[in-house]
Amino acid sequence: MQKLMQEATDQEALLKRLRAEHRALEARLQELEKHLSLTAQEQIEWVELKKRKLAKRDQIQKLERRFVRASPD
C-alpha cells in the first residue's frame, strides 16, 4: 500500500513538472507569435518548441491515462 502511495505521489510530481514545462513552452510560442515576422533562427525555434510542446502533451496524457486506470474506484 505504501509503495502505491509513493508511486502516486511520484506520478503527481511528474505530471506537475510536465504541465509546468508545457506552459513554459506555450508562453514562449505565444511570445514568438507576437512578432510581425520571425528570423530564420526564430522559425527553427518555433518548430522545435511546437514539437517539444506536443511531446510534453503526449507524456501528460499517457501519465493521466495510467493514473486514472490505477486509481481505485
N, CA, C and O atoms as a Tinker XYZ file with bonds, in Angstrom:
   292  protein
     1  N      0.819000   -1.194000    0.000000    73     2
     2  CA     0.000000    0.000000    0.000000    64     1     3
     3  C      0.867000    1.264000    0.000000    63     2     4     5
     4  O      0.594000    2.214000   -0.733000    81     3
     5  N      1.908000    1.261000    0.827000    73     3     6
     6  CA     2.789000    2.425000    0.885000    64     5     7
     7  C      3.504000    2.637000   -0.441000    63     6     8     9
     8  O      3.734000    3.772000   -0.859000    81     7
     9  N      3.859000    1.515000   -1.110000    73     7    10
    10  CA     4.515000    1.617000   -2.413000    64     9    11
    11  C      3.585000    2.280000   -3.435000    63    10    12    13
    12  O      4.019000    3.117000   -4.226000    81    11
    13  N      2.310000    1.901000   -3.410000    73    11    14
    14  CA     1.335000    2.504000   -4.329000    64    13    15
    15  C      1.164000    3.992000   -4.055000    63    14    16    17
    16  O      1.044000    4.793000   -4.981000    81    15
    17  N      1.154000    4.350000   -2.785000    73    15    18
    18  CA     1.011000    5.761000   -2.433000    64    17    19
    19  C      2.229000    6.553000   -2.902000    63    18    20    21
    20  O      2.096000    7.682000   -3.373000    81    19
    21  N      3.414000    5.961000   -2.772000    73    19    22
    22  CA     4.635000    6.629000   -3.217000    64    21    23
    23  C      4.639000    6.792000   -4.733000    63    22    24    25
    24  O      5.024000    7.840000   -5.253000    81    23
    25  N      4.207000    5.744000   -5.438000    73    23    26
    26  CA     4.133000    5.819000   -6.899000    64    25    27
    27  C      3.149000    6.905000   -7.333000    63    26    28    29
    28  O      3.410000    7.638000   -8.287000    81    27
    29  N      2.018000    7.005000   -6.631000    73    27    30
    30  CA     1.028000    8.027000   -6.962000    64    29    31
    31  C      1.608000    9.418000   -6.725000    63    30    32    33
    32  O      1.415000   10.326000   -7.533000    81    31
    33  N      2.316000    9.574000   -5.617000    73    31    34
    34  CA     2.946000   10.862000   -5.308000    64    33    35
    35  C      3.987000   11.210000   -6.359000    63    34    36    37
    36  O      4.063000   12.354000   -6.808000    81    35
    37  N      4.792000   10.225000   -6.755000    73    35    38
    38  CA     5.804000   10.444000   -7.787000    64    37    39
    39  C      5.164000   10.836000   -9.114000    63    38    40    41
    40  O      5.644000   11.738000   -9.801000    81    39
    41  N      4.075000   10.152000   -9.470000    73    39    42
    42  CA     3.391000   10.458000  -10.727000    64    41    43
    43  C      2.782000   11.857000  -10.692000    63    42    44    45
    44  O      2.825000   12.583000  -11.685000    81    43
    45  N      2.219000   12.231000   -9.552000    73    43    46
    46  CA     1.652000   13.569000   -9.431000    64    45    47
    47  C      2.735000   14.632000   -9.572000    63    46    48    49
    48  O      2.520000   15.662000  -10.211000    81    47
    49  N      3.894000   14.384000   -8.976000    73    47    50
    50  CA     5.011000   15.333000   -9.090000    64    49    51
    51  C      5.484000   15.435000  -10.532000    63    50    52    53
    52  O      5.770000   16.527000  -11.023000    81    51
    53  N      5.566000   14.299000  -11.206000    73    51    54
    54  CA     5.986000   14.293000  -12.606000    64    53    55
    55  C      4.969000   15.034000  -13.472000    63    54    56    57
    56  O      5.349000   15.827000  -14.334000    81    55
    57  N      3.680000   14.780000  -13.247000    73    55    58
    58  CA     2.640000   15.480000  -14.005000    64    57    59
    59  C      2.724000   16.988000  -13.775000    63    58    60    61
    60  O      2.580000   17.774000  -14.712000    81    59
    61  N      2.951000   17.376000  -12.554000    73    59    62
    62  CA     3.066000   18.797000  -12.232000    64    61    63
    63  C      4.236000   19.425000  -12.989000    63    62    64    65
    64  O      4.113000   20.515000  -13.548000    81    63
    65  N      5.371000   18.726000  -12.999000    73    63    66
    66  CA     6.553000   19.231000  -13.703000    64    65    67
    67  C      6.304000   19.314000  -15.213000    63    66    68    69
    68  O      6.650000   20.310000  -15.849000    81    67
    69  N      5.703000   18.263000  -15.782000    73    67    70
    70  CA     5.421000   18.250000  -17.219000    64    69    71
    71  C      4.454000   19.364000  -17.610000    63    70    72    73
    72  O      4.621000   20.008000  -18.646000    81    71
    73  N      3.449000   19.584000  -16.776000    73    71    74
    74  CA     2.485000   20.661000  -17.061000    64    73    75
    75  C      3.165000   22.024000  -17.010000    63    74    76    77
    76  O      2.880000   22.893000  -17.834000    81    75
    77  N      4.062000   22.213000  -16.047000    73    75    78
    78  CA     4.789000   23.486000  -15.954000    64    77    79
    79  C      5.664000   23.691000  -17.184000    63    78    80    81
    80  O      5.730000   24.796000  -17.723000    81    79
    81  N      6.336000   22.634000  -17.629000    73    79    82
    82  CA     7.167000   22.727000  -18.830000    64    81    83
    83  C      6.313000   23.025000  -20.050000    63    82    84    85
    84  O      6.703000   23.817000  -20.909000    81    83
    85  N      5.153000   22.395000  -20.129000    73    83    86
    86  CA     4.231000   22.618000  -21.241000    64    85    87
    87  C      3.781000   24.078000  -21.267000    63    86    88    89
    88  O      3.729000   24.694000  -22.332000    81    87
    89  N      3.457000   24.633000  -20.097000    73    87    90
    90  CA     3.051000   26.043000  -20.018000    64    89    91
    91  C      4.188000   26.972000  -20.441000    63    90    92    93
    92  O      3.957000   27.971000  -21.123000    81    91
    93  N      5.401000   26.644000  -20.041000    73    91    94
    94  CA     6.560000   27.475000  -20.405000    64    93    95
    95  C      6.778000   27.460000  -21.914000    63    94    96    97
    96  O      7.073000   28.495000  -22.512000    81    95
    97  N      6.633000   26.292000  -22.526000    73    95    98
    98  CA     6.770000   26.194000  -23.984000    64    97    99
    99  C      5.680000   27.009000  -24.668000    63    98   100   101
   100  O      5.944000   27.715000  -25.642000    81    99
   101  N      4.463000   26.912000  -24.161000    73    99   102
   102  CA     3.346000   27.667000  -24.732000    64   101   103
   103  C      3.597000   29.170000  -24.603000    63   102   104   105
   104  O      3.317000   29.928000  -25.532000    81   103
   105  N      4.116000   29.592000  -23.475000    73   103   106
   106  CA     4.393000   31.019000  -23.271000    64   105   107
   107  C      5.428000   31.523000  -24.277000    63   106   108   109
   108  O      5.282000   32.612000  -24.833000    81   107
   109  N      6.463000   30.733000  -24.505000    73   107   110
   110  CA     7.490000   31.146000  -25.475000    64   109   111
   111  C      6.912000   31.176000  -26.889000    63   110   112   113
   112  O      7.220000   32.079000  -27.668000    81   111
   113  N      6.079000   30.196000  -27.219000    73   111   114
   114  CA     5.449000   30.193000  -28.537000    64   113   115
   115  C      4.577000   31.438000  -28.721000    63   114   116   117
   116  O      4.595000   32.059000  -29.784000    81   115
   117  N      3.829000   31.794000  -27.703000    73   115   118
   118  CA     2.979000   32.993000  -27.793000    64   117   119
   119  C      3.826000   34.249000  -27.951000    63   118   120   121
   120  O      3.451000   35.176000  -28.670000    81   119
   121  N      4.965000   34.271000  -27.276000    73   119   122
   122  CA     5.874000   35.406000  -27.402000    64   121   123
   123  C      6.383000   35.534000  -28.840000    63   122   124   125
   124  O      6.435000   36.632000  -29.395000    81   123
   125  N      6.755000   34.406000  -29.429000    73   123   126
   126  CA     7.231000   34.429000  -30.809000    64   125   127
   127  C      6.122000   34.835000  -31.774000    63   126   128   129
   128  O      6.375000   35.534000  -32.755000    81   127
   129  N      4.907000   34.401000  -31.499000    73   127   130
   130  CA     3.794000   34.697000  -32.396000    64   129   131
   131  C      3.408000   36.174000  -32.384000    63   130   132   133
   132  O      2.698000   36.633000  -33.279000    81   131
   133  N      3.861000   36.912000  -31.395000    73   131   134
   134  CA     3.595000   38.352000  -31.348000    64   133   135
   135  C      4.462000   39.127000  -32.336000    63   134   136   137
   136  O      4.149000   40.268000  -32.674000    81   135
   137  N      5.541000   38.517000  -32.795000    73   135   138
   138  CA     6.438000   39.181000  -33.746000    64   137   139
   139  C      5.744000   39.314000  -35.103000    63   138   140   141
   140  O      4.985000   38.439000  -35.519000    81   139
   141  N      6.015000   40.400000  -35.762000    73   139   142
   142  CA     5.456000   40.587000  -37.103000    64   141   143
   143  C      6.024000   39.575000  -38.080000    63   142   144   145
   144  O      5.315000   39.055000  -38.941000    81   143
   145  N      7.301000   39.306000  -37.934000    73   143   146
   146  CA     7.938000   38.271000  -38.746000    64   145   147
   147  C      9.035000   37.633000  -37.900000    63   146   148   149
   148  O      9.572000   38.249000  -36.979000    81   147
   149  N      9.347000   36.407000  -38.229000    73   147   150
   150  CA    10.368000   35.668000  -37.484000    64   149   151
   151  C     11.641000   35.553000  -38.306000    63   150   152   153
   152  O     11.603000   35.385000  -39.525000    81   151
   153  N     12.756000   35.645000  -37.620000    73   151   154
   154  CA    14.031000   35.399000  -38.290000    64   153   155
   155  C     14.111000   33.903000  -38.589000    63   154   156   157
   156  O     13.304000   33.116000  -38.095000    81   155
   157  N     15.072000   33.531000  -39.386000    73   155   158
   158  CA    15.259000   32.112000  -39.698000    64   157   159
   159  C     15.472000   31.305000  -38.408000    63   158   160   161
   160  O     14.919000   30.217000  -38.246000    81   159
   161  N     16.272000   31.852000  -37.505000    73   159   162
   162  CA    16.528000   31.163000  -36.235000    64   161   163
   163  C     15.257000   31.044000  -35.393000    63   162   164   165
   164  O     15.020000   30.016000  -34.759000    81   163
   165  N     14.448000   32.092000  -35.390000    73   163   166
   166  CA    13.189000   32.059000  -34.643000    64   165   167
   167  C     12.205000   31.064000  -35.259000    63   166   168   169
   168  O     11.445000   30.411000  -34.545000    81   167
   169  N     12.226000   30.955000  -36.575000    73   167   170
   170  CA    11.359000   29.976000  -37.232000    64   169   171
   171  C     11.748000   28.561000  -36.823000    63   170   172   173
   172  O     10.882000   27.726000  -36.562000    81   171
   173  N     13.049000   28.295000  -36.769000    73   171   174
   174  CA    13.538000   26.983000  -36.341000    64   173   175
   175  C     13.136000   26.745000  -34.886000    63   174   176   177
   176  O     12.664000   25.664000  -34.531000    81   175
   177  N     13.326000   27.761000  -34.057000    73   175   178
   178  CA    12.953000   27.648000  -32.643000    64   177   179
   179  C     11.460000   27.353000  -32.504000    63   178   180   181
   180  O     11.068000   26.507000  -31.701000    81   179
   181  N     10.625000   28.047000  -33.282000    73   179   182
   182  CA     9.185000   27.868000  -33.224000    64   181   183
   183  C      8.803000   26.415000  -33.535000    63   182   184   185
   184  O      7.985000   25.815000  -32.838000    81   183
   185  N      9.404000   25.865000  -34.584000    73   183   186
   186  CA     9.117000   24.480000  -34.968000    64   185   187
   187  C      9.558000   23.518000  -33.863000    63   186   188   189
   188  O      8.824000   22.593000  -33.515000    81   187
   189  N     10.750000   23.735000  -33.314000    73   187   190
   190  CA    11.251000   22.864000  -32.252000    64   189   191
   191  C     10.386000   22.963000  -30.995000    63   190   192   193
   192  O     10.118000   21.958000  -30.338000    81   191
   193  N      9.955000   24.177000  -30.668000    73   191   194
   194  CA     9.086000   24.364000  -29.500000    64   193   195
   195  C      7.755000   23.651000  -29.690000    63   194   196   197
   196  O      7.244000   23.022000  -28.764000    81   195
   197  N      7.198000   23.750000  -30.884000    73   195   198
   198  CA     5.934000   23.074000  -31.180000    64   197   199
   199  C      6.066000   21.561000  -30.992000    63   198   200   201
   200  O      5.197000   20.922000  -30.397000    81   199
   201  N      7.153000   21.002000  -31.501000    73   199   202
   202  CA     7.385000   19.557000  -31.368000    64   201   203
   203  C      7.533000   19.166000  -29.905000    63   202   204   205
   204  O      6.958000   18.172000  -29.462000    81   203
   205  N      8.303000   19.948000  -29.156000    73   203   206
   206  CA     8.512000   19.660000  -27.737000    64   205   207
   207  C      7.213000   19.790000  -26.956000    63   206   208   209
   208  O      6.933000   18.991000  -26.062000    81   207
   209  N      6.424000   20.799000  -27.298000    73   207   210
   210  CA     5.144000   21.005000  -26.620000    64   209   211
   211  C      4.205000   19.820000  -26.868000    63   210   212   213
   212  O      3.556000   19.333000  -25.942000    81   211
   213  N      4.137000   19.365000  -28.104000    73   211   214
   214  CA     3.291000   18.214000  -28.426000    64   213   215
   215  C      3.783000   16.947000  -27.725000    63   214   216   217
   216  O      2.977000   16.140000  -27.262000    81   215
   217  N      5.091000   16.774000  -27.647000    73   215   218
   218  CA     5.658000   15.609000  -26.950000    64   217   219
   219  C      5.314000   15.658000  -25.465000    63   218   220   221
   220  O      4.993000   14.631000  -24.867000    81   219
   221  N      5.381000   16.851000  -24.866000    73   219   222
   222  CA     5.005000   17.006000  -23.449000    64   221   223
   223  C      3.537000   16.662000  -23.268000    63   222   224   225
   224  O      3.167000   15.969000  -22.319000    81   223
   225  N      2.697000   17.147000  -24.181000    73   223   226
   226  CA     1.261000   16.868000  -24.088000    64   225   227
   227  C      1.017000   15.355000  -24.162000    63   226   228   229
   228  O      0.194000   14.824000  -23.417000    81   227
   229  N      1.724000   14.666000  -25.050000    73   227   230
   230  CA     1.595000   13.213000  -25.156000    64   229   231
   231  C      2.001000   12.534000  -23.855000    63   230   232   233
   232  O      1.325000   11.614000  -23.395000    81   231
   233  N      3.108000   12.985000  -23.260000    73   231   234
   234  CA     3.566000   12.409000  -21.996000    64   233   235
   235  C      2.531000   12.634000  -20.901000    63   234   236   237
   236  O      2.244000   11.731000  -20.116000    81   235
   237  N      1.976000   13.832000  -20.850000    73   235   238
   238  CA     0.967000   14.164000  -19.837000    64   237   239
   239  C     -0.249000   13.264000  -19.996000    63   238   240   241
   240  O     -0.741000   12.698000  -19.019000    81   239
   241  N     -0.731000   13.132000  -21.216000    73   239   242
   242  CA    -1.920000   12.315000  -21.460000    64   241   243
   243  C     -1.665000   10.846000  -21.122000    63   242   244   245
   244  O     -2.535000   10.175000  -20.568000    81   243
   245  N     -0.495000   10.359000  -21.451000    73   243   246
   246  CA    -0.144000    8.966000  -21.147000    64   245   247
   247  C     -0.145000    8.741000  -19.635000    63   246   248   249
   248  O     -0.701000    7.754000  -19.153000    81   247
   249  N      0.471000    9.648000  -18.895000    73   247   250
   250  CA     0.502000    9.524000  -17.439000    64   249   251
   251  C     -0.895000    9.658000  -16.844000    63   250   252   253
   252  O     -1.247000    8.927000  -15.918000    81   251
   253  N     -1.685000   10.577000  -17.363000    73   251   254
   254  CA    -3.045000   10.751000  -16.849000    64   253   255
   255  C     -3.877000    9.495000  -17.069000    63   254   256   257
   256  O     -4.630000    9.090000  -16.183000    81   255
   257  N     -3.751000    8.874000  -18.238000    73   255   258
   258  CA    -4.494000    7.632000  -18.501000    64   257   259
   259  C     -4.057000    6.533000  -17.546000    63   258   260   261
   260  O     -4.890000    5.805000  -17.007000    81   259
   261  N     -2.756000    6.412000  -17.339000    73   259   262
   262  CA    -2.228000    5.393000  -16.444000    64   261   263
   263  C     -2.675000    5.664000  -15.004000    63   262   264   265
   264  O     -3.024000    4.745000  -14.264000    81   263
   265  N     -2.656000    6.934000  -14.629000    73   263   266
   266  CA    -3.030000    7.337000  -13.279000    64   265   267
   267  C     -4.514000    7.044000  -13.019000    63   266   268   269
   268  O     -4.881000    6.575000  -11.941000    81   267
   269  N     -5.353000    7.324000  -14.006000    73   267   270
   270  CA    -6.800000    7.095000  -13.860000    64   269   271
   271  C     -7.076000    5.590000  -13.754000    63   270   272   273
   272  O     -7.900000    5.174000  -12.939000    81   271
   273  N     -6.403000    4.775000  -14.562000    73   271   274
   274  CA    -6.605000    3.319000  -14.508000    64   273   275
   275  C     -6.157000    2.739000  -13.179000    63   274   276   277
   276  O     -6.760000    1.791000  -12.677000    81   275
   277  N     -5.095000    3.309000  -12.604000    73   275   278
   278  CA    -4.529000    2.786000  -11.360000    64   277   279
   279  C     -5.311000    3.251000  -10.137000    63   278   280   281
   280  O     -5.177000    2.664000   -9.063000    81   279
   281  N     -6.127000    4.299000  -10.280000    73   279   282
   282  CA    -6.867000    4.829000   -9.151000    64   281   283
   283  C     -8.026000    3.895000   -8.780000    63   282   284   285
   284  O     -8.751000    3.413000   -9.649000    81   283
   285  N     -8.186000    3.648000   -7.470000    73   283   286
   286  CA    -9.313000    2.809000   -7.053000    64   285   287
   287  C    -10.618000    3.565000   -7.208000    63   286   288   289
   288  O    -10.662000    4.780000   -7.014000    81   287
   289  N    -11.675000    2.862000   -7.555000    73   287   290
   290  CA   -12.997000    3.491000   -7.735000    64   289   291
   291  C    -13.714000    3.639000   -6.439000    63   290   292
   292  O    -14.835000    4.147000   -6.407000    81   291
